Amino acid sequence: NNFGGDELPSLVPDPRRSGQAFEWVEAVTLDQWWAAHRGNLSSIFLLKVDAEKFELQVLQGAASLLGAHEVQVLVWECTSLNTTRRAVDLLQNFGYWSYLLGLRSLLMLNGP
């Protein structure tokens, strides 16, 4: 369920499902990934984060990337008011403006 359900993140085995198949994978931060894969790229134009309620942790793992302004546009999901506030504060510390995208509106959460 990718529409706000209460499914567990895909990296965590669900003990409620017997016989569930899963595979352990290495998790790296965006900063680690960028350092390993940057190559000749100068920046990332659009970064979309959909981490099933772990968006703030993903953003925290991109501190160097965000601090160097190597991401031009960042799209992430608002999962809770507390997480949204913390993420907006984090992004504002790096000089990013935040907007809430609605069905027919764009609401500035911080900025000039």
C-alpha positions as CSV (number, residue, x, y, z in Angstrom):
1,N,0.0,0.0,0.0
2,N,1.6,3.2,-1.1
3,F,-1.3,5.5,-0.2
4,G,-0.6,6.3,3.5
5,G,-1.4,2.9,4.8
6,D,0.3,1.3,7.8
7,E,2.5,-1.1,5.9
8,L,5.9,-1.7,7.3
9,P,8.9,-0.4,5.3
10,S,10.1,-2.8,2.7
11,L,13.5,-3.1,4.3
12,V,11.9,-4.6,7.5
13,P,10.6,-8.2,7.4
14,D,6.9,-8.3,8.5
15,P,6.6,-10.9,11.3
16,R,2.8,-11.0,10.7
17,R,3.3,-12.8,7.4
18,S,4.5,-16.3,7.7
19,G,6.8,-17.6,4.9
20,Q,7.5,-14.0,3.8
21,A,10.5,-14.0,1.6
22,F,13.0,-11.2,2.1
23,E,16.6,-10.4,1.2
24,W,19.1,-8.4,3.3
25,V,20.5,-5.4,1.4
26,E,23.1,-2.9,2.2
27,A,21.7,0.5,3.1
28,V,23.8,3.6,2.4
29,T,23.2,7.3,3.0
30,L,22.6,9.6,0.0
31,D,25.9,11.2,0.9
32,Q,27.7,7.9,0.6
33,W,25.9,7.1,-2.6
34,W,26.8,10.4,-4.2
35,A,30.4,10.1,-3.2
36,A,30.6,6.7,-4.9
37,H,28.6,7.6,-8.0
38,R,29.1,11.2,-8.7
39,G,31.6,10.8,-11.5
40,N,31.4,13.8,-13.9
41,L,28.0,15.0,-12.6
42,S,28.0,18.5,-11.0
43,S,24.6,18.3,-9.3
44,I,21.3,16.5,-9.0
45,F,18.4,18.4,-10.5
46,L,15.5,16.5,-9.0
47,L,15.7,14.2,-6.0
48,K,12.4,12.4,-4.9
49,V,12.4,10.8,-1.5
50,D,9.7,8.2,-0.7
51,A,11.0,6.3,2.3
52,E,7.8,5.1,4.0
53,K,8.0,7.3,7.1
54,F,11.8,7.5,7.1
55,E,12.0,10.7,5.0
56,L,13.7,12.7,7.8
57,Q,16.4,10.1,8.3
58,V,17.0,10.1,4.5
59,L,17.4,13.9,4.5
60,Q,19.7,13.7,7.5
61,G,21.8,11.2,5.5
62,A,22.1,13.7,2.7
63,A,23.5,16.6,4.9
64,S,26.7,17.0,2.8
65,L,24.8,16.9,-0.5
66,L,22.2,19.4,0.8
67,G,24.8,21.6,2.5
68,A,26.8,21.9,-0.7
69,H,23.5,22.7,-2.6
70,E,24.1,19.9,-5.0
71,V,20.3,19.1,-5.1
72,Q,18.3,21.7,-6.9
73,V,14.8,20.4,-6.4
74,L,13.8,18.0,-3.6
75,V,10.4,16.3,-3.4
76,W,9.5,14.4,-0.3
77,E,6.4,13.1,1.4
78,C,4.9,14.7,4.5
79,T,4.2,11.8,6.9
80,S,3.4,13.7,10.1
81,L,3.3,17.3,11.3
82,N,6.3,16.7,13.6
83,T,8.4,15.1,10.9
84,T,7.4,17.9,8.4
85,R,8.4,20.6,10.9
86,R,11.8,18.9,11.5
87,A,12.4,18.4,7.8
88,V,11.5,21.9,6.9
89,D,13.9,23.2,9.7
90,L,16.7,20.9,8.5
91,L,16.2,22.1,4.9
92,Q,16.0,25.7,5.9
93,N,19.3,25.4,7.7
94,F,20.8,24.4,4.4
95,G,19.2,27.4,2.6
96,Y,16.3,25.5,1.0
97,W,12.7,26.9,0.8
98,S,9.9,24.5,1.4
99,Y,6.4,24.4,-0.2
100,L,3.5,22.1,0.5
101,L,2.0,20.9,-2.8
102,G,-1.7,20.4,-2.7
103,L,-4.1,19.2,-5.3
104,R,-4.7,22.7,-6.6
105,S,-2.4,24.9,-4.5
106,L,1.2,25.5,-3.5
107,L,1.7,26.8,0.0
108,M,5.1,28.3,1.1
109,L,6.2,26.9,4.4
110,N,9.3,29.0,4.7
111,G,11.4,31.2,2.4
112,P,12.3,34.8,1.7
